[in-house]
Amino acid sequence: MTFTWILNTASLFAMTAGSLLFFLSLWQHPRSGDDELATEQERRDRQKHRRLYAIGGGVLSLWFVMQYLGVIWL
């Protein structure tokens, strides 16, 4: 096991954990006070963008998890 492999694994773990936290913060977000003041169109736009960011974060997280498992197993 080389030093480069250890650094690669550690950085991949950090990226995986970060992307999972990003995904979870978008997936189950707390309601903000701005939602009450926003118009219906603004609320729909926010939900649409939040959903798209959650999908993108989920795909990114899945990719990092697959890479991390590949590094561990190979």
N, C-alpha and C positions, 0 to 999 in steps of 0.2 A: 504494500500500500504506500503510494508516494504522497508527498506533501501536496502536490498539485491535485490529486484525487480528493484529498481531505478538504482543501479549499473549495473545490468545485462542489462537493457534496454540501458543505456548510452554506455556500452562497445559494445553491439551489433550494435548500431547506428554507432559508430566509425569504427567498422570492415566493416559494410556495405558501408559506405561512402568511406573508403579506397579501398575496392575491386572494387567499381564502378569507382573510379578515375583511378585505375590500368587498368581496362578494357577499359575505354575511351582513355587512353593514348596509348594503343596498337591498338585500333580499328582505330583511326584517327590520325596517327602519322605524324609529319612533315618530309619531306624529309631531309636526312642528306647529307653532302658533301661526305661521304664515299661511297655513292651509285654510284657516278660517277667514283670512282677509282676502285671499285670492279669488278671482272670478272662476267660473266653471271651466272656461277655456284654459286658463292658466293651470288649474288643477289637472286637467286631462293631459296637457303638454308635459307637466312634471311627471305624472305617472308613466307616460309613454317613454320619456327619456330615462327615468329611473329603471324601467323594465329593460330597456335596451342596454343600459350600463350593467345591469345585473346579468343579463345574458352574456355580454362580452366578458365580464369578470368571471362568470362561471366557466366559460370556455377556456379562458386563460388559466384559471385554477386547475381545471382538468388536465390541461397540457403540462403544467408544472408538476402535478402529481404523477402523471405518467412518466415524465422525465426522471423525477426523483426515484420512483420505483425501479426504473431501468438502470439508474446509476447504482442503486443498492444491489440489485440482483445480478448485474453484469460485472 
